Amino acid sequence: MSRKTPAQWLLSHHSGFNPGENANFEFKRKDRKTKTIAISSGKGGVGKTSVAIKMAKMLVDRGEKVLLIDCDYNLSNTAVKLGIPLDSKFYDLFVNNIEFSEAVYKDGNFHLLSACNGNIDLFERSVGIENLIVDILETHKDEYDSIILDCPAGLNKEVAVLNTYCDYRFVVITPDRSSITDSYSLIKVLEQRHSLKSFHLIFNKISGKKQYERLTETFLKTSAHYLDCRLKVLGGIPYFNEQVDDFDRELLKVAGSNIHKSFNKVMTRFSEEDNGNSFTDTPYFFQESLASVKPEQEVHSI
């Protein structure tokens, strides 16, 4: 039997993926240097893309070479948020087979593969975006310290496959009921249908300590009761009572803002784990004044 490519293998098993039962899952090596991170959300409008950009930029600031891939193949927002001119290079990579290096926007150690915006020909094709992205990851992973996938909002085959491939899965959640419900549903399907057992949570647009405590407690307890997975809360980002564009400008500031400080704590907490250390006992929350709150929990469901 011929050995399938990583993308072919993943796609053929996405409906019932269990890495423990598939000997061909060779490309998920434990010793792989590059870390791959899928950033998802149960619904749109929660700040997922902004979080993905901020994470990429902060990893670059910490000395890493980072590739950010916008996986929403025809409704790309990363370039818009970064003020980069829109182009058709993703389409040319997919259809016209241009070189990967030609399709990537480069700013020092920050590289971006931005998708398309309303490309009619791409819309009318049977895209298989997850196939392309997994092949890109396998081909170019050794060129980067981290590769971040800004997954489309919601849940579909592409989101499931990309989350299955990655080393880490981040879910961005806001306090509204739709986001909470859809995020739980996303994790549930990935856990029960794809045997994914570990997720990192970032709570965005949090208005205060009590709301943060109530939200994390409810989400963790519900998940622990019904799901067999481990959830790690990385922290919360404060609500910024301005338009979305103003929030993005505030979030993407190099330093100084409360939002930046909060996200720096989130990233420090994740870096501790990625370096093989246990989570610090120091609470990581969205304001220094909340230092008396209990540390985030790790839930091991039974």
LINCOR-V293090 format. One record per pair of residues at least 24 apart in sequence whose C-alpha atoms are under 8 Angstrom apart, sorted by the first residue. I is the first residue (numbers start at 1). GAP is how many residues later the second one is. If there is no record, write none. Layout:
i->I gap->GAP
i->I gap->GAP
//
This chain:
i->6 gap->128
i->6 gap->129
i->6 gap->132
i->7 gap->123
i->7 gap->124
i->7 gap->125
i->7 gap->127
i->7 gap->128
i->8 gap->123
i->10 gap->151
i->10 gap->155
i->11 gap->120
i->11 gap->150
i->14 gap->143
i->14 gap->146
i->14 gap->147
i->14 gap->180
i->15 gap->178
i->15 gap->179
i->16 gap->177
i->16 gap->178
i->17 gap->176
i->17 gap->177
i->17 gap->178
i->18 gap->176
i->18 gap->177
i->19 gap->176
i->27 gap->111
i->28 gap->137
i->33 gap->109
i->33 gap->112
i->34 gap->107
i->34 gap->108
i->34 gap->110
i->34 gap->111
i->34 gap->112
i->34 gap->113
i->35 gap->110
i->35 gap->111
i->35 gap->112
i->35 gap->131
i->35 gap->132
i->35 gap->133
i->36 gap->110
i->36 gap->111
i->36 gap->112
i->36 gap->113
i->36 gap->130
i->36 gap->131
i->36 gap->132
i->37 gap->109
i->37 gap->110
i->37 gap->111
i->37 gap->112
i->37 gap->129
i->37 gap->130
i->37 gap->131
i->37 gap->132
i->37 gap->133
i->38 gap->110
i->38 gap->111
i->38 gap->112
i->38 gap->113
i->38 gap->124
i->38 gap->125
i->38 gap->128
i->38 gap->130
i->38 gap->131
i->38 gap->132
i->39 gap->109
i->39 gap->110
i->39 gap->111
i->39 gap->112
i->39 gap->130
i->39 gap->131
i->39 gap->132
i->39 gap->133
i->40 gap->110
i->40 gap->111
i->40 gap->112
i->40 gap->113
i->40 gap->114
i->40 gap->119
i->40 gap->129
i->40 gap->130
i->40 gap->131
i->40 gap->132
i->41 gap->111
i->41 gap->112
i->41 gap->113
i->41 gap->130
i->41 gap->131
i->41 gap->132
i->41 gap->138
i->41 gap->141
i->41 gap->142
i->41 gap->145
i->42 gap->111
i->42 gap->112
i->42 gap->113
i->42 gap->129
i->42 gap->130
i->42 gap->131
i->42 gap->137
i->42 gap->138
i->42 gap->139
i->42 gap->140
i->42 gap->141
i->42 gap->142
i->42 gap->143
i->42 gap->144
i->43 gap->110
i->43 gap->111
i->43 gap->135
i->43 gap->136
i->43 gap->139
i->43 gap->140
i->44 gap->109
i->44 gap->110
i->46 gap->126
i->46 gap->127
i->46 gap->128
i->46 gap->133
i->46 gap->158
i->46 gap->159
i->47 gap->125
i->47 gap->157
i->48 gap->102
i->48 gap->124
i->49 gap->28
i->49 gap->29
i->49 gap->101
i->50 gap->28
i->50 gap->31
i->50 gap->198
i->50 gap->201
i->50 gap->202
i->52 gap->96
i->52 gap->97
i->52 gap->98
i->53 gap->25
i->53 gap->199
i->54 gap->197
i->54 gap->198
i->55 gap->212
i->56 gap->54
i->56 gap->92
i->57 gap->53
i->58 gap->206
i->58 gap->209
i->60 gap->49
i->60 gap->50
i->64 gap->45
i->64 gap->80
i->64 gap->81
i->64 gap->82
i->65 gap->44
i->65 gap->45
i->65 gap->46
i->65 gap->79
i->65 gap->80
i->65 gap->81
i->66 gap->43
i->66 gap->44
i->66 gap->45
i->66 gap->78
i->66 gap->79
i->66 gap->80
i->66 gap->81
i->66 gap->82
i->67 gap->43
i->67 gap->44
i->67 gap->45
i->67 gap->46
i->67 gap->77
i->67 gap->79
i->67 gap->80
i->67 gap->81
i->68 gap->42
i->68 gap->43
i->68 gap->44
i->68 gap->45
i->68 gap->79
i->68 gap->80
i->68 gap->81
i->68 gap->82
i->69 gap->43
i->69 gap->44
i->69 gap->45
i->69 gap->46
i->69 gap->78
i->69 gap->79
i->69 gap->80
i->69 gap->81
i->70 gap->42
i->70 gap->43
i->70 gap->44
i->70 gap->45
i->70 gap->79
i->70 gap->80
i->70 gap->81
i->71 gap->43
i->71 gap->44
i->71 gap->58
i->71 gap->62
i->71 gap->78
i->71 gap->79
i->71 gap->80
i->71 gap->81
i->72 gap->43
i->72 gap->78
i->72 gap->79
i->72 gap->80
i->73 gap->42
i->73 gap->43
i->73 gap->44
i->73 gap->56
i->74 gap->41
i->74 gap->42
i->74 gap->43
i->74 gap->44
i->74 gap->45
i->74 gap->48
i->74 gap->49
i->75 gap->40
i->75 gap->41
i->75 gap->42
i->75 gap->43
i->76 gap->38
i->76 gap->39
i->76 gap->40
i->76 gap->41
i->78 gap->36
i->79 gap->35
i->81 gap->164
i->81 gap->167
i->86 gap->30
i->86 gap->31
i->87 gap->29
i->88 gap->27
i->88 gap->28
i->89 gap->26
i->90 gap->24
i->90 gap->25
i->90 gap->26
i->91 gap->24
i->91 gap->25
i->91 gap->31
i->94 gap->38
i->128 gap->30
i->129 gap->29
i->130 gap->28
i->130 gap->29
i->130 gap->31
i->130 gap->32
i->134 gap->28
i->134 gap->31
i->154 gap->28
i->154 gap->32
i->155 gap->31
i->160 gap->30
i->160 gap->34
i->163 gap->27
i->164 gap->26
i->164 gap->30
i->164 gap->32
i->168 gap->30
i->168 gap->31
i->168 gap->32
i->169 gap->29
i->169 gap->30
i->169 gap->31
i->170 gap->29
i->170 gap->30
i->170 gap->31
i->170 gap->32
i->171 gap->28
i->171 gap->29
i->171 gap->30
i->171 gap->31
i->172 gap->29
i->172 gap->30
i->172 gap->31
i->172 gap->32
i->173 gap->28
i->173 gap->29
i->173 gap->30
i->173 gap->31
i->174 gap->29
i->174 gap->30
i->174 gap->31
i->174 gap->32
i->175 gap->28
i->175 gap->29
i->175 gap->30
i->175 gap->31
i->175 gap->36
i->175 gap->40
i->180 gap->39
i->184 gap->35
i->184 gap->39
i->188 gap->39
i->191 gap->36
i->191 gap->37
i->191 gap->38
i->192 gap->35
i->196 gap->33
i->197 gap->31
i->197 gap->32
i->197 gap->33
i->198 gap->31
i->198 gap->32
i->198 gap->33
i->198 gap->34
i->199 gap->30
i->199 gap->31
i->199 gap->32
i->199 gap->33
i->200 gap->31
i->200 gap->32
i->200 gap->33
i->200 gap->34
i->201 gap->30
i->201 gap->31
i->201 gap->32
i->201 gap->33
i->201 gap->34
i->202 gap->31
i->202 gap->32
i->202 gap->33
i->202 gap->34
i->202 gap->35
i->202 gap->64
i->203 gap->32
i->203 gap->33
i->203 gap->34
i->204 gap->32
i->204 gap->33
i->204 gap->34
i->204 gap->35
i->205 gap->31
i->205 gap->32
i->205 gap->33
i->205 gap->34
i->205 gap->35
i->206 gap->30
i->206 gap->31
i->206 gap->32
i->206 gap->33
i->207 gap->31
i->207 gap->32
i->208 gap->30
i->209 gap->81
i->212 gap->24
i->220 gap->79
i->223 gap->78
i->224 gap->75
i->224 gap->76
i->224 gap->77
i->224 gap->78
i->225 gap->76
i->225 gap->77
i->227 gap->74
i->228 gap->72
i->228 gap->73
i->228 gap->74
i->229 gap->70
i->229 gap->71
i->229 gap->72
i->230 gap->68
i->230 gap->69
i->230 gap->70
i->230 gap->71
i->231 gap->67
i->231 gap->68
i->231 gap->69
i->232 gap->64
i->232 gap->65
i->232 gap->66
i->232 gap->67
i->233 gap->63
i->233 gap->64
i->233 gap->65
i->234 gap->32
i->234 gap->33
i->234 gap->35
i->234 gap->36
i->234 gap->50
i->234 gap->62
i->235 gap->27
i->235 gap->30
i->235 gap->31
i->235 gap->49
i->235 gap->50
i->235 gap->51
i->235 gap->61
i->236 gap->26
i->236 gap->27
i->236 gap->30
i->236 gap->48
i->236 gap->49
i->236 gap->50
i->237 gap->25
i->237 gap->26
i->237 gap->48
i->237 gap->49
i->238 gap->24
i->238 gap->48
i->238 gap->49
i->258 gap->28
i->258 gap->29
i->259 gap->27
i->261 gap->25
i->262 gap->24
i->262 gap->25
//
